Amino acid sequence: MYKKIGLASETIPKEHLDRLSEWIKTYPRLTQGEKVIEFESVFAKYLEVDYATFINSGSSANLLMATTNLFFKDLRNKKVGIPALSWSTTVSPFIQLGYQPYLLDADPINLGVNIDNLYKLIKEEDIGTLILVHVLGHDSSVEKILDICEEFDIRLLEDNCQSLGSTISGKCLGSFGLASTFSFFYGHHISTIEGGCLCSNEFEFNQISKSLRAHGWGRGLDSEFHENLRSKYNNSDFRDLYTFYYPGYNLRSTELNAFLGLMQMNLLDEYCSKRSILFNKYKEQLSSFWCQESSNDFISSFAYATFVKNPEEVWIHLKNKNIETRPLIAGSIGQQPFWKEFTGKNTSLKYADQIHIYGIYLPINADIDVRDVDRICTEFKEVAEPYSFI
């Protein structure tokens, strides 16, 4: 029987679970408290941003980012450009919150936003917000796109759930835009079981997001920001206990998740280095197949993307060899049922549609090594037929 090689793996070692179980025996507070605040501080310092808001998932982080964007200063309009190569919960919050979403085609080199398509959308729709997804650890031309956003007064938001640890020009991806999101789900760069983060350098954005995270009330906010809210609505100490200043959610995480997160941060550099080594090994072994390229200083790869003419045949063959593969993310969101059903749009995009049909990605995680990559590539090349963008 072949060794099972999963697309993703658990990043939480037994040692961390043992330490967690011992900590729980001390009967600490488990709901959101000091550990959450400590993790937020450590994560913000790693990313070199001013603020981090720890929440219960990366998907919730996207929801919180989309909602905070509505209440942060005066949003010029609710038109938003979103990459077609993304994820359901990158897109869904903007549909649910009444934005006017427009899908952007993929770049055929780094798989991020297609800049020509972005210029076209700006000219035709004058979008007020742009979501930039850094795909599988690769920079999505963020420096060029940041210049475009500044030129046309567009808010740049980054979905960095796949690219924690990757850098460009010495800066972490996820530290360029107004705000950015991260996921700490199983199989991501680090795991807190379930968990996510919303980061920003804007104080007011951070305060609004923290209020929205917990019902929309003022507890836990900066004292001056909270006092300004109270003064605006002439609130007494008593009435403020259950006053809701924003239409909030309950997206809080727990002390348990933060305790794990603090331990995971000590392993993050090691995990990211391993992911980079494995990406380069794939690139060497699969030189006759399409390879994702970007301007990164360092690539903390989430998975290895390529294209084949026969993805389902490859998937079946590798599955029979106990190697897990999947379509390249969700393909094109424009081809997903929820997009067609809930927007009424049938969106065809040149490169995203090809990704949808021919894209596949291969395992990169902390539990495999270069010998596993050799085996995966040997089996992959047995049946895979190379495909290049038309």
C-alpha positions as CSV (number, residue, x, y, z in Angstrom):
1,M,0.0,0.0,0.0
2,Y,1.3,3.4,-1.0
3,K,2.0,6.0,1.8
4,K,-0.9,8.5,1.9
5,I,0.2,12.0,0.8
6,G,-2.5,14.5,1.6
7,L,-3.0,17.8,-0.1
8,A,-2.9,19.4,3.4
9,S,-1.8,18.2,6.8
10,E,-2.2,19.0,10.5
11,T,0.3,21.7,11.7
12,I,-0.4,21.2,15.4
13,P,2.1,18.7,16.8
14,K,1.4,16.4,19.7
15,E,3.5,18.5,22.0
16,H,1.2,21.5,21.5
17,L,-1.9,19.4,22.3
18,D,-0.2,18.1,25.4
19,R,0.6,21.6,26.5
20,L,-2.9,22.7,25.7
21,S,-4.4,19.9,27.8
22,E,-2.2,20.8,30.8
23,W,-3.1,24.4,30.5
24,I,-6.8,23.6,30.4
25,K,-6.4,21.6,33.7
26,T,-5.5,24.9,35.3
27,Y,-9.1,26.0,34.7
28,P,-8.3,29.2,32.8
29,R,-10.8,31.5,31.2
30,L,-11.6,30.0,27.8
31,T,-13.8,32.7,26.2
32,Q,-12.0,35.6,24.5
33,G,-9.6,37.3,26.9
34,E,-5.9,38.0,27.5
35,K,-4.5,35.2,25.3
36,V,-6.5,36.6,22.3
37,I,-5.0,40.0,22.9
38,E,-1.5,38.6,23.2
39,F,-1.9,36.6,20.0
40,E,-3.2,39.6,18.1
41,S,-0.1,41.5,19.3
42,V,2.3,38.8,18.2
43,F,0.7,38.3,14.8
44,A,0.6,42.0,14.1
45,K,4.3,42.3,15.0
46,Y,5.1,39.4,12.7
47,L,3.3,41.0,9.8
48,E,4.7,44.5,10.7
49,V,1.2,46.1,10.8
50,D,-0.3,48.1,13.6
51,Y,-3.4,46.1,14.4
52,A,-4.8,42.5,14.2
53,T,-8.3,41.2,15.1
54,F,-8.4,37.5,15.9
55,I,-11.6,35.8,14.9
56,N,-13.1,32.4,14.4
57,S,-12.2,31.7,10.7
58,G,-10.6,33.2,7.6
59,S,-14.1,33.2,6.0
60,S,-15.3,35.3,9.0
61,A,-12.3,37.6,8.5
62,N,-13.5,38.3,4.9
63,L,-17.0,38.9,6.1
64,L,-15.7,41.3,8.8
65,M,-13.5,43.1,6.3
66,A,-16.3,43.6,3.9
67,T,-18.6,44.9,6.6
68,T,-16.0,47.2,8.2
69,N,-15.3,48.6,4.8
70,L,-18.9,49.9,4.7
71,F,-18.6,51.9,7.9
72,F,-15.0,53.1,7.6
73,K,-15.1,56.8,6.6
74,D,-17.1,57.5,3.5
75,L,-17.1,54.7,1.0
76,R,-17.1,56.3,-2.5
77,N,-19.4,53.6,-3.9
78,K,-20.3,49.9,-3.3
79,K,-18.8,48.7,-6.6
80,V,-16.1,46.1,-5.9
81,G,-13.7,44.2,-8.1
82,I,-13.0,40.6,-7.0
83,P,-10.7,38.0,-8.6
84,A,-12.6,35.2,-10.3
85,L,-9.8,32.9,-9.1
86,S,-10.6,33.1,-5.4
87,W,-12.9,31.4,-2.9
88,S,-16.6,31.3,-2.2
89,T,-16.2,33.3,1.1
90,T,-14.0,35.8,-0.6
91,V,-16.9,36.7,-2.8
92,S,-20.1,35.8,-0.8
93,P,-19.9,38.6,1.8
94,F,-20.0,41.3,-0.9
95,I,-23.1,39.7,-2.4
96,Q,-24.7,39.4,1.0
97,L,-23.9,42.9,2.0
98,G,-25.4,44.5,-1.1
99,Y,-22.2,45.5,-2.9
100,Q,-22.1,45.4,-6.7
101,P,-19.5,42.7,-7.4
102,Y,-17.5,42.4,-10.6
103,L,-15.2,39.5,-11.3
104,L,-11.7,40.1,-12.6
105,D,-9.8,37.7,-14.9
106,A,-6.6,36.0,-13.8
107,D,-3.1,37.0,-14.6
108,P,-1.6,34.1,-16.7
109,I,1.8,34.3,-14.9
110,N,1.1,34.8,-11.2
111,L,-2.7,33.9,-11.2
112,G,-3.6,37.1,-9.4
113,V,-5.6,40.0,-10.8
114,N,-5.2,40.6,-14.6
115,I,-4.1,44.3,-14.7
116,D,-5.5,44.9,-18.3
117,N,-8.8,43.6,-17.1
118,L,-8.6,45.8,-14.0
119,Y,-8.0,48.9,-16.1
120,K,-11.0,48.0,-18.2
121,L,-13.2,47.5,-15.2
122,I,-12.1,50.8,-13.7
123,K,-12.9,52.6,-16.9
124,E,-16.3,51.0,-17.3
125,E,-17.5,50.8,-13.7
126,D,-15.4,53.2,-11.6
127,I,-15.1,50.7,-8.7
128,G,-14.6,51.9,-5.2
129,T,-13.0,48.8,-3.7
130,L,-10.7,46.1,-5.0
131,I,-10.0,42.7,-3.4
132,L,-6.6,41.3,-4.2
133,V,-6.1,37.5,-3.6
134,H,-2.5,36.4,-3.3
135,V,-2.8,33.0,-4.9
136,L,-1.0,30.0,-3.3
137,G,1.8,32.1,-1.8
138,H,2.5,34.3,-4.8
139,D,2.5,38.1,-5.0
140,S,-0.4,39.3,-7.2
141,S,1.4,42.3,-8.6
142,V,0.5,44.2,-5.3
143,E,3.0,47.1,-5.8
144,K,1.7,47.9,-9.3
145,I,-1.9,47.5,-8.2
146,L,-1.4,49.6,-5.1
147,D,-0.3,52.4,-7.4
148,I,-3.4,51.9,-9.6
149,C,-5.6,52.1,-6.5
150,E,-4.0,55.3,-5.3
151,E,-4.4,56.8,-8.8
152,F,-8.1,56.0,-9.0
153,D,-9.1,56.4,-5.4
154,I,-9.8,52.7,-4.9
155,R,-9.6,50.9,-1.5
156,L,-7.3,47.9,-1.7
157,L,-8.2,44.9,0.5
158,E,-6.0,41.8,0.5
159,D,-7.2,38.2,1.0
160,N,-3.9,36.6,2.1
161,C,-5.4,33.4,3.5
162,Q,-3.2,31.3,1.1
163,S,0.1,33.3,1.5
164,L,1.1,33.8,5.1
165,G,4.9,34.3,5.3
166,S,5.4,35.3,1.6
167,T,7.2,38.5,1.0
168,I,7.9,41.1,-1.7
169,S,10.4,44.0,-1.4
170,G,11.0,42.9,2.1
171,K,7.3,43.3,3.1
172,C,4.9,40.5,4.0
173,L,2.0,40.0,1.7
174,G,-1.0,41.2,3.5
175,S,0.6,44.4,4.7
176,F,0.0,46.6,1.7
177,G,-3.7,47.4,1.5
178,L,-6.2,49.1,3.8
179,A,-6.8,45.7,5.4
180,S,-6.0,42.0,5.0
181,T,-7.3,38.6,6.0
182,F,-5.7,35.4,7.1
183,S,-6.9,31.8,7.8
184,F,-5.6,29.5,10.5
185,F,-7.7,26.5,9.4
186,Y,-6.4,23.0,9.2
187,G,-3.8,22.6,6.5
188,H,-3.0,26.3,6.3
189,H,0.5,27.7,7.2
190,I,-0.4,27.5,10.9
191,S,-3.6,26.3,12.6
192,T,-5.6,27.3,15.6
193,I,-8.2,24.5,14.8
194,E,-10.6,27.2,13.4
195,G,-9.4,30.7,13.3
196,G,-8.6,33.8,11.2
197,C,-7.3,37.3,11.5
198,L,-8.2,40.8,10.0
199,C,-5.2,43.2,10.0
200,S,-4.9,46.9,9.2
201,N,-2.7,49.9,9.9
202,E,-5.8,52.1,10.3
203,F,-6.8,52.7,13.9
204,E,-10.5,53.5,13.1
205,F,-10.8,50.5,10.8
206,N,-9.5,48.3,13.6
207,Q,-11.8,49.7,16.2
208,I,-14.9,49.3,14.0
209,S,-13.9,45.7,13.2
210,K,-13.4,44.9,16.9
211,S,-16.9,46.2,17.6
212,L,-18.5,44.3,14.7
213,R,-16.7,41.2,15.9
214,A,-18.6,41.2,19.1
215,H,-22.3,42.3,18.6
216,G,-21.5,45.9,17.7
217,W,-21.0,47.0,21.3
218,G,-18.2,49.2,22.7
219,R,-16.6,46.7,25.1
220,G,-12.9,46.1,24.6
221,L,-12.4,49.1,22.4
222,D,-9.9,51.9,22.9
223,S,-11.2,54.0,25.7
224,E,-11.2,57.3,23.8
225,F,-12.9,55.7,20.7
226,H,-15.5,54.1,23.0
227,E,-16.1,57.4,24.9
228,N,-16.7,59.2,21.6
229,L,-19.3,56.7,20.7
230,R,-21.0,57.1,24.1
231,S,-20.9,60.9,23.8
232,K,-22.4,60.8,20.3
233,Y,-25.4,58.9,21.6
234,N,-25.5,60.4,25.1
235,N,-25.1,57.1,26.8
236,S,-25.0,56.4,30.6
237,D,-22.7,53.8,32.1
238,F,-25.6,51.6,32.7
239,R,-27.2,51.9,29.2
240,D,-23.8,51.4,27.5
241,L,-23.6,47.9,28.8
242,Y,-26.1,46.8,26.1
243,T,-25.8,49.5,23.5
244,F,-24.9,48.4,20.0
245,Y,-23.2,51.0,17.9
246,Y,-22.8,48.9,14.7
247,P,-24.9,46.0,13.3
248,G,-22.5,43.4,14.5
249,Y,-21.9,39.7,14.6
250,N,-20.4,37.2,17.0
251,L,-17.2,36.2,15.3
252,R,-15.0,35.9,18.4
253,S,-12.4,33.2,18.9
254,T,-11.5,31.7,22.2
255,E,-8.5,31.7,24.6
256,L,-8.0,28.0,23.6
257,N,-7.5,28.9,19.9
258,A,-5.2,31.8,20.9
259,F,-3.1,29.5,23.2
260,L,-2.5,27.2,20.2
261,G,-1.8,30.2,17.9
262,L,0.9,31.5,20.2
263,M,2.7,28.1,20.0
264,Q,2.1,27.9,16.3
265,M,3.8,31.2,15.7
266,N,7.1,29.7,17.0
267,L,6.9,27.1,14.1
268,L,5.8,29.5,11.4
269,D,9.2,30.3,9.9
270,E,10.1,26.6,9.8
271,Y,6.9,25.7,8.1
272,C,7.2,28.5,5.6
273,S,10.8,27.5,4.7
274,K,9.8,23.9,4.1
275,R,6.9,25.1,1.8
276,S,9.4,27.2,-0.2
277,I,11.8,24.2,-0.6
278,L,9.0,21.9,-1.8
279,F,7.8,24.5,-4.3
280,N,11.2,24.7,-5.9
281,K,11.5,20.9,-6.0
282,Y,8.2,20.7,-7.9
283,K,9.4,23.5,-10.3
284,E,12.6,21.5,-11.0
285,Q,10.8,18.1,-11.5
286,L,7.9,19.5,-13.6
287,S,9.9,21.7,-15.9
288,S,7.9,20.7,-18.9
289,F,4.6,21.9,-17.3
290,W,3.3,25.4,-16.6
291,C,4.7,26.9,-13.4
292,Q,3.3,29.9,-11.4
293,E,5.8,32.8,-11.4
294,S,5.9,36.0,-9.3
295,S,8.1,38.8,-8.0
296,N,8.3,37.4,-4.5
297,D,11.5,37.7,-2.4
298,F,10.3,34.5,-0.6
299,I,7.4,32.1,-1.5
300,S,5.7,30.4,1.3
301,S,3.8,28.2,-1.1
302,F,0.3,26.9,-0.2
303,A,0.2,24.2,-2.9
304,Y,1.8,23.7,-6.4
305,A,-0.4,24.8,-9.3
306,T,-0.1,23.7,-12.9
307,F,-2.3,22.8,-15.9
308,V,-3.1,19.6,-17.7
309,K,-5.3,18.6,-20.6
310,N,-6.7,15.7,-18.6
311,P,-7.2,16.8,-14.9
312,E,-9.8,14.2,-14.0
313,E,-7.6,11.4,-15.4
314,V,-4.7,12.7,-13.4
315,W,-6.8,13.0,-10.3
316,I,-8.0,9.4,-10.6
317,H,-4.5,8.1,-11.2
318,L,-3.0,9.9,-8.2
319,K,-5.9,9.0,-6.0
320,N,-5.2,5.3,-6.9
321,K,-1.6,5.9,-5.8
322,N,-2.9,7.4,-2.5
323,I,-1.9,11.0,-3.5
324,E,-4.5,13.7,-3.0
325,T,-5.1,16.4,-5.6
326,R,-7.9,18.9,-6.3
327,P,-9.0,21.4,-8.8
328,L,-7.0,24.7,-8.7
329,I,-8.8,26.4,-5.8
330,A,-12.4,26.8,-7.0
331,G,-11.6,27.4,-10.6
332,S,-13.5,30.5,-11.8
333,I,-16.1,31.8,-9.4
334,G,-17.9,33.0,-12.6
335,Q,-18.6,29.3,-13.3
336,Q,-19.9,28.5,-9.8
337,P,-23.6,28.0,-9.3
338,F,-24.0,30.5,-6.5
339,W,-22.5,33.3,-8.6
340,K,-24.8,32.6,-11.5
341,E,-27.9,32.1,-9.2
342,F,-27.5,35.0,-6.8
343,T,-26.0,37.7,-9.1
344,G,-27.9,36.7,-12.3
345,K,-24.6,37.0,-14.2
346,N,-23.0,34.5,-16.5
347,T,-19.4,35.6,-16.4
348,S,-16.9,34.3,-18.9
349,L,-13.3,35.3,-18.5
350,K,-10.4,34.2,-20.8
351,Y,-7.8,32.9,-18.4
352,A,-10.1,32.2,-15.4
353,D,-12.2,29.9,-17.6
354,Q,-9.1,27.9,-18.7
355,I,-8.0,27.6,-15.0
356,H,-11.5,26.3,-14.3
357,I,-11.1,23.5,-16.9
358,Y,-7.5,22.6,-16.8
359,G,-6.1,23.7,-13.4
360,I,-4.9,21.3,-10.7
361,Y,-2.8,21.6,-7.7
362,L,-0.4,19.2,-5.9
363,P,0.4,18.8,-2.2
364,I,2.7,21.1,-0.3
365,N,2.6,20.7,3.5
366,A,4.6,20.2,6.7
367,D,4.3,16.4,6.6
368,I,6.0,15.7,3.2
369,D,9.6,16.0,2.0
370,V,11.5,16.2,-1.3
371,R,11.3,12.4,-1.6
372,D,7.5,12.6,-1.5
373,V,7.6,15.3,-4.1
374,D,9.8,13.0,-6.3
375,R,7.2,10.3,-6.0
376,I,4.3,12.6,-6.7
377,C,6.0,14.0,-9.8
378,T,6.9,10.5,-11.1
379,E,3.3,9.4,-10.8
380,F,2.0,12.8,-12.2
381,K,4.1,12.6,-15.3
382,E,2.9,9.0,-16.0
383,V,-0.5,10.3,-17.2
384,A,-0.5,14.2,-17.2
385,E,-0.6,16.0,-20.5
386,P,0.8,19.5,-20.3
387,Y,-1.4,22.5,-21.0
388,S,-0.5,26.1,-21.6
389,F,-2.7,29.1,-21.7
390,I,-4.2,30.0,-25.1
